[in-house]
Amino acid sequence: MAGNDWINSYLEAILDVGPNLDDAKASLLLRERGRFSPTRYFVEEVITGFDETDLHRSWVKAQATRSPQERNTRLENMCWRIWNLARQKKQLEGQLAQRKAKRRLERERGRREATADMSEDLSEGEKGDIVSDVSAHGENNKGRLPRINSVDAMETWASQQKGKKLYIVLISLHGLIRGENMELGRDSDTGGQVKYVVELARALGSMPGVYRVDLLTRQVASPEVDWSYGEPTEMLTPRNSEDFMDDLGESSGAYIVRIPFGPRDKYIPKELLWPHIPEFVDGALSHIIQMSNVLGEQIGSGRPIWPVAIHGHYADAGDSAALLSGALNVPMLFTGHSLGRDKLEQLLKQGRLSKDEINTTYKIMRRIEAEELSLDASEIVITSTRQEIDEQWRLYDGFDPVLERKLRARIRRNVSCYGRFMPRMVIIPPGMEFHHIVPQDGDMDGEIEGNEEHPSSPDPPIWSEIMRFFTNPRKPMILALARPDPKKNITTLVKAFGECRPLRELANLTLIMGNREGIDEMSSTNASVLLSVLKLIDKYDLYGQVAYPKHHKQSEVADIYRLAAKTKGVFINPAFIEPFGLTLIEAAAHGLPIVATKNGGPVDIHRVLDNGLLVDPHDQQSIADALLKLVADKQLWARCRQNGLKNIHLFSWPEHYSEGTADRNSKLENAVLSWSRGVLKDQRKAGSGDRVEHSSSAGKFPALRRRKHIFVIAVDSDSNEDLLDAIRKIFEAVEKERIEGSIGFILSTFMTISEIHSFLVSGGLNANDFDAFICNSGSDLFYSTINPEDGPFVIDFYYHSHIEYRWGGEGLRKTLVRWAGSITDKKAGNEEHVVTSAEQLSTNYCYAFEIKNAGMVPPVKELRKSLRIQALRCNVVYCRNGTRINVIPVLASRSQALRYLFVRWGIDLSKMVVFVGDSGDTDYEGLLGGVHKSVILKGICSNTSNQLLANRNYPLSDVMPVDSPNILQTSQDCTSSDVRDSLQNILRS
């Protein structure tokens, strides 16, 4: 085989030796390698990163084949397979290197441009350019109700909070969440994050100054899961104070609040939740407003008690928290738990799936965009480890450690950042409650079942369930607690145990791999891992030495740790990468030494606890050696146990929330509660009630407050005739209700208010035909007026105080002008500019640009990326069929403007109907989801602009609930009667 002689010769040499290599006859190379495995050699040395488990089968068949011809054929096929995989590996390595180089160049260029912009007039700035808004807003917000910011140095807060009545909202959407008997390990979505957020909510609910904590999650009323997940509300009873209940006021404490969204009768994995996020946001918004008013009546002297912060957990909750934060104008915190870009890099390295296949399976690009938005909107990003910052968050466009330090230094000197901002990264290891844990002492000096000295205290049932697997249950137990997921690396652990005879002789192995019924009922991935484990047990004849019970209750996990400690065992987490490793802390609290992966959070945990050994999860021998060392060396075991018990208090919730010393700036309560003074000050100055009723106008202004239904016409087109045609069809379809006044109308568009006025006049329409106008892609809001002296429109200035958060102002405008100047038509003789600033179309909160040739302008996602790299936070919208760009505040949009109307005027979102065309501007997707009804007018205002279609890294189906009953479609080339038919059920309600 040309080009493969070296592989061919090597394989032939190995096959000639045969399957059973004798050390005495083996070559020096083979003796140096010990027990040589051809399969392992090619997987680890030639095609590392690929999952070619069937190579072993091919080797066995080739070695067992007696026919030379068939043997040569198999050998040739294997040569080609290995050559192809090795080539594929090199291609992937090259692509990875290219991605890293491109990212590095983009970062360096963005950093240079940002630094150059901020260096202008630096001497004057250092002398007196004081930033009144330390969150680096581009404009001074004096005189308005500003967004509350907290990026300055944290202060000790505990004594100041006593007597305060704070309301905190946490969000964790996926997984099955309940306060007791958590089903951890039930599936890949119900893991450590569930326990983390529940215990965090409990701890916050017990804090001084915190009156109520709501943990918002999804309500699931499905026969597939327990009925408790369908309960709307569940109170989390505090664990650390018997007297705490006596101090609770009405509605106070910590609660799980389940919001219905998505399929009502089905539990679905997190990857399928993305299209339903807007529906959750609308439901959560309704709950928060209702609860704020209830708390206001109870403890706020009639003024609503608004959340002091909204804390999102995982990407989907981060996306939700950003929208809620913008709608309510309160600060946001974010905890990623695991990050999409890191997962994408790991999956690409493995070479099993292409990027498109990864996106189809994991919706990874939608997840990454949600994490980027979380960076845009968060005041503080809470991480568990330094590794998460240094190796994972730095992969994102919106975070650059070098630029972040520059911005932080300028803020400390009160020097303007010219509209740039990066969230503070705070490392806070997860906390736990340890008061109920009593470390197990003693040896296995009696029978497991029963206790003769204390017959009234029998051993926990889970002990006998585990011990029935063992021939000798008195041996130390190696315990692993992880679902059967490939990334948890359980198979390598079993191989390490099976191939190390001294370890097998000294210890037993217990694998707690979630709960299951039949293997056939498991997901294909989990079933594959479990079958591999069972085959390895059979291969190494580990019967009587490995336990793998099918069921356990969450309440029995502590008993499992106790059993392992009683046998003087070891806990192991061999995952390829572990974002944090909460089970390591749990094990330490029960007196168990640990062996853990050196990739990720365990490094930080080990640094604090010093209670075990770290290993390379890919190194099977390293895992076996570490386990053997701890099991065999009783003095080392005792020292690690003692270190863990001595230092475990550093991970307790009370430690995280104790009163402050100099290191308070690294504690979560500072991150959450340091806004309280600003909140209370602004409430005293403006009144919380102003969020709902701010206008000085009396009665029913604006008119939309008295409507039964609100129809929002958000049809996008570069043709006024198309838009006018759509408006007339909608008006004709509901002419009777329009005359009666039961239906109000909002025009939602990219146009400025002056363009709208011209459009109305030219189309023979009156401003009073509409109750409100959402302009400039959602950056301005106007109402129509009846009094001619006031003019046709009244602007809502308070809306600007909602959306101006992180608005880059003049610094952003300069960057955009420079970018526009760089887009030229090089084919033209004078390199004509393709993008030009449209000063006449720009406003204080919308920078508009006109595009002469849409085909020569990069996709909107590229411009967003460039601005994020420079720490500029904004929302870029390509509109008018790709012939205009509107750049507006990051949390401003046409869909968010509708939520603002709900917050301010109490307009029922479920009574809104949003009309769109077949496609639209690049904010089109935001108009389709939520509790409102959406009507797609087929055949109206379609566009095929490549720039608009290239807006996303993911398909529209990842954000649009295609099977939602809230989305209606008319027939093709719809008429007014088609519109009427689509609205029949809505109009009857």
Residue pairs with C-beta under 8 A, 6 or more apart in sequence:
1 7
1 8
1 76
1 79
1 80
3 83
4 79
4 80
4 83
7 79
7 82
7 83
8 75
8 76
8 79
11 38
11 75
11 78
11 79
12 75
14 38
15 62
15 63
15 71
15 75
17 25
17 26
17 30
18 63
19 60
19 63
21 30
21 35
21 36
23 31
26 36
30 36
33 41
38 59
39 55
39 56
39 59
42 52
42 55
42 82
43 50
43 52
43 55
46 82
46 85
46 86
46 89
47 82
47 85
47 86
47 88
47 89
48 89
49 89
49 92
49 349
49 350
49 351
50 85
50 88
50 89
50 350
50 351
50 352
51 350
51 352
52 81
52 85
55 78
55 81
58 74
58 77
58 78
58 81
59 78
61 74
62 71
62 74
62 75
62 78
65 71
65 74
85 351
88 351
89 351
92 348
92 349
92 351
95 348
96 345
96 348
96 349
103 395
106 865
106 866
106 869
107 400
107 869
110 400
110 403
110 866
110 869
110 870
111 400
111 402
111 403
111 869
111 870
113 815
113 818
113 870
114 403
114 406
114 420
114 870
114 871
115 403
115 406
117 418
117 811
117 814
117 815
117 870
118 406
118 410
118 416
118 417
118 418
118 420
118 811
121 129
122 415
125 415
125 416
126 413
126 415
129 414
129 415
129 416
130 414
131 411
131 414
131 415
131 416
131 417
132 140
132 141
132 142
133 140
133 141
133 146
133 149
134 149
134 151
134 152
134 411
135 147
135 149
135 151
135 379
135 421
135 805
135 806
136 151
136 407
136 411
136 416
136 417
136 418
136 419
136 420
136 421
136 806
137 146
137 419
137 804
137 805
137 806
137 807
137 809
138 418
138 419
138 807
138 808
138 809
138 810
138 811
138 812
139 804
139 807
139 809
139 844
141 147
141 801
141 804
144 797
144 798
144 800
144 801
144 804
145 329
145 682
145 685
145 686
145 690
145 798
145 801
146 682
146 801
146 804
147 329
147 331
147 801
147 804
147 805
148 330
148 331
148 675
148 678
148 679
148 682
149 331
149 379
149 675
149 678
150 331
150 379
150 380
150 671
150 674
150 675
150 678
151 379
151 380
151 411
151 421
151 423
151 424
152 411
153 412
153 665
154 664
154 665
154 670
154 671
154 674
155 664
155 670
155 674
156 659
156 660
156 661
156 664
157 209
157 660
157 664
157 669
157 670
157 673
157 674
157 676
158 208
158 209
158 658
158 659
158 660
158 669
159 659
160 209
160 676
160 677
161 207
161 208
161 209
161 210
161 673
161 676
162 208
162 209
163 209
164 209
164 211
164 676
164 680
165 209
165 211
165 295
165 299
165 300
165 305
166 209
166 210
166 211
166 308
166 673
166 676
166 679
167 211
167 212
167 213
167 214
167 291
167 292
167 295
167 305
167 306
167 307
167 308
168 204
168 210
168 212
168 213
168 214
168 307
168 308
168 309
168 311
168 672
169 213
169 214
169 216
169 284
169 288
169 307
169 309
169 310
169 311
169 324
170 197
170 200
170 201
170 204
170 213
170 214
170 215
170 216
170 310
170 311
170 313
171 215
171 216
171 217
171 284
171 310
171 311
171 312
171 313
171 317
171 320
171 321
171 324
172 193
172 194
172 197
172 215
172 216
172 217
172 313
172 314
172 317
173 216
173 217
173 218
173 270
173 273
173 277
173 280
173 314
173 316
173 317
173 320
174 189
174 218
174 269
174 270
174 273
174 314
174 316
175 189
175 190
175 191
175 193
175 194
175 217
175 270
176 182
176 183
176 186
176 189
176 190
176 194
176 220
176 225
176 226
176 229
176 267
177 194
177 197
177 198
177 215
177 217
177 229
177 256
178 198
178 226
178 228
178 229
178 234
178 256
179 198
179 202
179 234
179 235
179 236
179 237
179 256
180 555
181 553
181 554
181 555
182 190
182 194
182 195
182 198
182 554
183 190
183 226
183 515
183 554
184 190
184 191
184 192
184 194
184 195
184 514
184 554
184 557
185 191
185 481
185 482
185 483
185 512
185 513
185 514
185 515
186 514
186 515
187 269
187 483
187 514
187 523
188 269
188 483
188 485
188 523
188 526
189 269
189 270
191 483
192 580
192 582
192 583
193 313
193 314
193 337
195 582
196 313
196 337
196 430
196 582
197 215
197 313
198 215
198 236
198 256
199 430
199 431
199 432
199 433
199 653
200 430
200 431
200 653
200 668
201 213
201 215
201 236
201 254
201 255
201 256
202 236
202 238
202 239
202 254
202 433
202 653
203 431
203 433
203 653
203 654
203 656
203 657
204 210
204 213
204 254
204 657
204 669
204 672
205 212
205 213
205 236
205 238
205 253
205 254
206 238
206 240
206 241
206 244
206 254
207 657
207 669
207 673
209 673
209 676
210 673
211 249
211 252
211 295
211 299
211 305
212 251
212 252
212 253
212 254
212 255
212 291
212 295
213 253
213 254
213 255
214 254
214 255
214 257
214 287
214 288
214 291
215 236
215 254
215 255
215 256
215 257
216 257
216 258
216 259
216 284
216 287
217 256
217 257
217 258
217 259
218 258
218 259
218 260
218 261
218 262
218 273
218 280
219 229
219 230
219 232
219 258
219 259
219 260
219 261
220 229
220 230
220 258
220 267
221 227
221 229
221 230
221 260
221 264
221 265
222 229
222 230
222 265
222 266
222 267
223 265
224 266
224 267
225 267
228 234
229 258
229 267
230 258
231 258
232 257
232 258
233 255
233 256
233 257
233 258
234 255
234 256
234 258
235 253
235 254
235 255
236 253
236 254
236 255
236 256
237 245
238 244
238 245
238 253
238 254
239 433
239 435
239 436
240 433
240 435
240 653
240 654
249 298
249 299
250 298
251 291
251 294
251 295
251 298
257 287
259 280
259 283
259 284
259 287
260 283
261 276
261 279
261 280
261 283
262 268
262 272
262 273
262 276
262 279
262 280
262 961
270 314
270 316
271 361
271 362
271 363
272 363
273 316
274 316
274 363
274 366
274 367
274 370
274 958
274 959
275 929
275 957
275 958
275 959
275 960
275 961
275 962
275 964
276 929
276 961
276 964
277 316
277 319
277 320
277 929
277 959
278 323
278 895
278 926
278 928
278 929
278 930
279 929
279 930
279 931
279 961
279 964
279 966
280 320
281 320
281 323
281 324
281 327
281 899
281 930
282 899
282 902
282 909
282 910
282 930
282 931
282 932
283 931
284 320
284 324
285 324
285 327
285 328
285 899
285 902
285 903
285 909
286 902
286 909
288 307
288 324
288 328
289 304
289 692
289 902
289 903
292 304
292 305
292 306
292 307
292 688
293 304
295 304
295 305
296 302
296 303
296 304
296 305
296 688
299 305
300 688
302 689
303 683
303 687
303 688
303 689
304 688
304 689
304 691
304 692
305 688
306 328
306 330
306 679
306 683
306 688
306 691
307 328
307 330
308 330
308 331
308 672
308 673
308 675
308 676
308 679
309 330
309 331
309 332
309 333
309 379
309 672
309 673
309 675
310 321
310 324
310 325
310 328
310 330
310 331
310 332
310 333
311 321
311 332
311 333
311 334
311 335
311 382
311 672
312 318
312 319
312 320
312 321
312 322
312 332
312 333
312 334
312 335
312 374
313 335
313 337
314 335
314 336
314 337
314 338
315 336
315 339
315 340
315 367
315 368
315 370
315 371
315 374
316 367
316 370
318 334
318 336
318 370
318 371
318 373
318 374
318 378
319 370
319 373
319 374
321 332
321 333
321 334
321 374
321 377
322 332
322 373
322 374
322 376
322 377
322 378
322 891
323 891
323 896
323 899
324 332
325 331
325 332
325 377
325 891
326 377
326 802
326 803
326 805
326 891
326 892
326 896
327 802
327 896
327 899
327 900
327 902
327 903
328 691
328 903
329 691
329 801
329 802
329 805
331 379
331 675
332 374
332 377
332 378
332 379
333 378
333 379
333 380
333 381
333 382
333 671
333 672
334 374
334 375
334 377
334 378
334 380
334 381
334 382
334 423
335 381
335 382
335 383
336 371
336 374
336 381
336 383
336 388
336 392
336 393
337 579
337 580
338 579
339 371
339 388
339 392
339 393
339 395
339 396
339 579
340 362
340 364
340 367
340 368
340 371
341 368
341 371
341 392
341 395
341 396
342 391
342 392
342 395
342 577
343 362
343 364
344 355
344 358
344 364
344 368
345 395
346 487
346 576
346 577
347 353
347 358
347 362
347 364
348 355
348 358
353 361
358 364
359 365
359 953
359 954
363 954
363 958
365 952
365 953
365 954
365 958
366 953
366 954
366 958
366 959
368 396
368 953
369 952
369 953
369 954
371 396
372 396
372 397
372 398
372 868
374 381
375 381
375 396
375 398
375 399
375 422
375 423
375 868
376 398
376 806
376 868
376 873
376 890
377 873
377 890
377 891
378 423
379 423
379 424
380 423
380 424
380 425
380 426
380 671
381 393
381 399
381 423
381 424
381 425
381 426
382 426
382 428
382 668
382 671
383 389
383 393
383 425
383 426
383 427
383 428
384 427
384 428
384 429
384 430
384 579
384 580
384 601
384 604
385 427
385 429
385 579
385 580
385 600
385 601
385 603
385 604
386 427
386 604
387 599
387 600
387 601
387 603
387 604
388 427
388 579
388 600
388 601
389 401
389 425
389 427
390 401
393 399
393 425
394 400
394 401
397 864
397 865
397 868
397 869
398 422
398 868
398 869
398 871
398 873
399 422
399 423
399 425
400 422
400 869
400 871
403 420
403 422
403 870
403 871
404 422
404 425
404 871
407 417
407 420
407 421
407 422
407 871
408 424
410 416
410 417
411 417
416 811
417 811
417 871
418 808
418 809
418 810
418 811
418 814
419 806
419 807
419 808
419 809
419 810
419 811
419 812
419 872
420 808
420 811
420 870
420 871
420 872
421 806
421 871
421 873
422 871
426 665
426 666
426 668
426 671
427 604
427 666
428 656
428 666
428 667
428 668
428 671
429 580
429 585
429 601
429 604
429 605
429 608
429 651
430 580
430 582
430 585
430 651
431 651
431 652
431 653
431 655
431 656
431 657
432 582
432 585
432 586
432 589
432 651
432 652
432 653
433 652
433 653
434 589
434 648
434 649
434 652
437 558
437 589
437 590
439 565
439 589
439 590
439 591
439 645
440 561
440 562
440 563
440 565
440 566
440 590
440 591
441 591
442 566
443 566
443 567
443 568
444 473
444 474
444 566
444 567
446 452
448 459
448 463
448 464
448 467
448 473
449 458
449 459
449 463
449 464
449 467
450 458
450 459
451 457
451 458
451 459
460 556
460 559
460 562
460 563
461 556
462 549
462 552
462 553
462 556
462 559
462 560
462 563
463 559
463 563
465 549
465 551
465 552
466 510
466 547
466 549
466 560
466 563
467 473
467 547
469 510
469 544
469 546
469 547
469 548
469 549
470 508
470 544
470 545
470 547
471 544
471 545
472 508
472 544
473 508
473 567
474 567
475 506
475 507
475 508
475 567
476 506
476 507
476 508
476 567
476 568
476 569
476 570
476 631
477 507
477 508
477 509
477 510
477 563
477 564
477 567
477 569
477 570
478 497
478 507
478 508
478 509
478 510
478 569
478 570
478 572
478 627
478 631
479 510
479 512
479 560
479 561
479 564
479 569
479 570
479 571
479 572
479 587
479 592
480 490
480 493
480 509
480 510
480 511
480 512
480 571
480 572
480 573
480 574
481 512
481 557
481 560
481 571
481 583
482 488
482 490
482 512
482 513
482 573
482 575
482 583
483 513
483 514
483 526
484 490
484 513
484 514
484 522
484 526
484 527
484 529
484 530
484 533
485 525
485 526
485 529
486 525
486 528
486 529
487 575
487 576
487 577
488 529
488 574
488 575
488 576
489 574
489 575
489 576
489 597
489 617
490 511
490 513
490 529
490 533
490 574
491 529
491 532
491 533
491 536
492 574
492 617
492 618
492 620
492 623
493 509
493 511
493 572
493 574
493 623
494 509
494 511
494 533
494 536
494 537
494 540
494 542
494 546
495 536
495 540
495 620
496 503
496 620
496 621
496 623
496 624
496 627
497 503
497 504
497 509
497 540
497 542
497 545
497 546
497 624
497 627
498 504
498 536
498 537
498 539
498 540
498 542
499 540
499 620
499 624
500 624
500 627
500 628
502 628
502 632
503 624
503 627
503 628
503 631
504 542
504 545
506 628
506 631
506 632
507 569
507 570
507 627
507 631
508 545
508 546
508 547
508 567
509 542
509 545
509 546
509 547
510 546
510 547
510 548
510 560
510 564
511 533
511 546
511 547
511 548
512 549
512 552
512 557
512 560
513 530
513 533
513 548
514 526
515 550
515 551
515 552
516 522
516 526
516 530
516 550
516 551
517 550
519 527
519 530
519 531
520 527
522 530
533 548
534 548
536 542
537 543
537 546
537 548
552 560
557 586
558 586
558 590
561 571
561 586
561 587
561 589
561 590
561 592
562 590
564 570
564 571
564 587
564 590
564 592
565 590
565 591
565 592
565 641
568 631
568 634
568 637
569 592
569 631
570 592
570 593
570 594
570 595
570 612
570 627
570 630
570 631
570 637
571 583
571 584
571 587
571 592
571 593
571 594
571 595
571 612
572 594
572 595
572 596
572 623
572 627
573 581
573 583
573 584
573 594
573 595
573 596
573 597
573 602
574 595
574 596
574 597
574 615
574 617
574 623
575 581
575 597
575 599
575 600
575 617
576 597
576 599
576 617
576 618
577 597
577 599
577 600
578 596
578 597
578 599
578 600
578 601
578 602
579 600
579 601
580 600
580 601
580 605
581 596
581 600
581 601
581 602
581 605
584 594
584 596
584 602
584 605
584 609
585 605
585 609
585 648
585 651
587 594
587 644
588 594
588 609
588 611
588 644
588 645
588 647
588 648
589 644
589 645
589 648
591 641
591 644
591 645
592 641
592 644
593 611
593 612
593 630
593 636
593 637
593 640
593 641
593 644
594 602
594 606
594 609
594 611
594 612
594 613
594 640
594 644
595 612
595 613
595 614
595 615
595 623
595 626
595 627
595 630
596 602
596 605
596 606
596 612
596 613
596 614
596 615
597 614
597 615
597 616
597 617
598 614
598 615
598 616
598 617
599 617
602 614
603 614
605 651
606 612
606 614
608 647
608 650
608 651
609 643
609 644
609 647
609 648
610 640
610 643
610 644
610 647
611 640
611 641
611 643
611 644
611 647
612 630
612 640
612 644
613 626
613 629
613 630
615 622
615 623
615 626
616 622
617 623
629 636
630 636
630 637
630 640
631 637
649 655
656 667
656 668
656 669
657 667
657 668
657 669
660 667
660 670
664 670
690 798
691 903
691 904
692 903
692 904
692 905
692 906
693 904
694 798
694 904
695 701
695 798
700 706
701 783
702 771
702 772
702 783
702 784
702 905
703 744
703 771
703 783
703 784
704 710
704 744
704 746
704 771
704 772
704 783
704 901
704 905
704 907
705 905
705 906
705 907
706 741
706 744
707 741
707 742
707 743
707 744
707 771
708 742
708 743
708 911
709 737
709 742
709 743
709 744
709 911
709 912
709 913
709 986
709 987
710 743
710 744
710 745
710 746
710 771
710 907
710 911
710 912
710 913
711 730
711 734
711 743
711 744
711 745
711 746
711 912
711 913
711 915
712 745
712 746
712 748
712 774
712 898
712 912
712 913
712 914
712 915
712 932
713 726
713 727
713 730
713 745
713 746
713 747
713 748
713 915
714 748
714 749
714 774
714 894
714 914
714 915
714 916
714 920
714 927
715 722
715 723
715 726
715 727
715 915
715 916
715 917
715 920
715 937
715 940
715 941
716 749
716 750
716 879
716 880
716 881
716 916
716 917
716 919
716 920
716 921
716 924
716 941
716 943
717 723
717 880
717 881
717 917
717 941
717 943
718 880
718 881
718 883
718 943
719 941
720 759
720 762
720 763
722 940
722 941
723 749
723 759
723 941
724 759
724 763
724 765
725 940
726 915
726 917
726 937
726 940
726 941
727 747
727 763
727 765
728 976
729 937
729 974
729 975
729 976
729 979
730 915
730 976
730 979
731 738
731 769
732 976
732 979
733 976
733 977
733 979
733 980
733 983
734 743
734 979
734 980
734 983
734 987
737 743
737 987
738 745
744 771
745 769
745 770
745 771
746 770
746 771
746 772
746 773
746 774
747 756
747 770
747 772
747 773
747 774
748 773
748 774
748 778
748 894
748 897
748 914
748 927
749 756
749 773
749 774
749 775
749 777
750 776
750 777
750 877
750 879
750 880
750 884
750 886
750 921
751 759
751 775
751 776
752 775
752 776
752 780
752 841
752 843
752 846
752 848
753 773
753 775
753 780
753 782
753 793
753 795
755 841
756 773
756 775
757 767
757 792
757 793
759 765
760 766
760 767
760 769
767 784
767 785
767 792
767 793
768 784
768 786
768 792
770 784
771 783
771 784
772 781
772 782
772 783
772 784
772 901
773 781
773 782
773 783
773 784
773 793
774 780
774 781
774 894
774 897
774 898
775 781
775 782
776 843
776 845
776 846
776 848
776 886
776 888
777 846
777 875
777 877
777 879
777 886
777 888
777 892
777 893
777 894
777 921
777 923
778 803
778 875
778 888
778 892
778 893
778 894
778 895
778 896
778 897
778 923
779 803
779 843
779 845
779 846
779 886
779 888
779 889
779 892
780 795
780 799
780 843
780 845
780 846
781 795
781 796
781 799
781 897
781 900
782 793
782 794
782 795
782 796
783 793
783 794
783 796
784 792
784 793
784 794
785 791
785 792
785 793
785 794
798 904
799 897
799 900
800 844
800 845
802 900
803 845
803 888
803 889
803 891
803 892
803 896
804 845
804 889
805 889
805 890
805 891
806 873
806 874
806 889
806 890
806 891
807 845
807 874
807 889
807 890
808 815
808 872
808 873
808 874
811 872
812 847
812 867
812 872
812 874
812 887
813 847
815 867
815 870
815 872
816 837
816 847
816 849
816 887
817 837
819 835
819 863
819 866
820 833
820 835
820 836
820 837
820 849
821 833
823 833
823 834
823 835
823 856
823 857
823 858
824 831
824 832
824 833
824 834
825 831
825 832
825 833
825 834
825 853
825 856
832 852
833 852
834 851
834 852
834 853
834 856
834 857
835 849
835 850
835 851
835 852
835 857
835 885
836 849
836 850
836 852
837 847
837 848
837 849
838 848
838 849
838 850
838 884
841 848
841 850
841 884
842 848
845 888
845 889
845 892
846 886
846 887
846 888
847 886
847 887
848 884
848 885
848 886
848 887
849 884
849 885
849 887
850 883
850 884
850 885
851 857
851 882
851 883
851 884
851 885
854 881
854 882
854 883
854 945
854 946
854 947
855 946
855 947
857 878
857 882
857 947
859 947
859 950
859 951
860 876
860 877
860 878
860 885
860 922
860 947
860 948
860 950
860 951
861 950
861 951
861 952
861 953
863 876
863 885
864 876
867 873
867 874
867 876
873 890
874 887
874 888
874 889
874 890
875 887
875 888
875 889
875 890
875 891
875 892
875 893
875 923
876 885
876 886
876 887
876 922
877 885
877 886
877 887
877 888
877 893
877 921
877 922
877 923
878 884
878 885
878 921
878 922
878 945
878 947
878 948
878 951
879 885
879 886
879 921
879 922
879 923
880 921
881 943
881 945
881 948
882 943
882 945
882 946
882 947
882 948
893 923
893 926
894 923
894 926
894 927
895 923
895 926
895 927
895 930
896 926
898 909
898 912
898 914
898 930
898 932
899 909
901 907
902 908
902 909
909 930
909 931
909 932
910 931
910 932
911 932
912 932
912 933
913 932
913 933
913 934
913 935
913 983
913 986
914 927
914 928
914 932
914 933
914 934
914 935
915 934
915 935
915 937
916 924
916 927
916 928
916 934
916 935
916 936
916 937
917 936
917 937
917 940
917 941
917 942
918 936
918 937
918 938
918 939
918 940
918 941
918 942
919 941
919 942
919 943
919 944
919 948
920 927
920 941
920 943
920 948
921 948
922 948
922 951
925 952
925 956
925 959
925 960
927 934
928 934
928 959
928 960
928 961
928 967
929 959
929 960
929 961
929 964
930 966
931 966
932 966
933 966
933 967
933 968
933 986
934 966
934 967
934 968
935 968
935 969
935 970
935 979
935 982
935 983
936 967
936 968
936 969
936 970
937 970
937 974
937 979
938 969
938 970
938 971
938 972
938 973
938 974
939 972
939 973
939 974
940 973
940 974
952 958
952 959
960 967
961 967
968 982
968 983
969 982
970 978
970 979
970 981
970 982
971 978
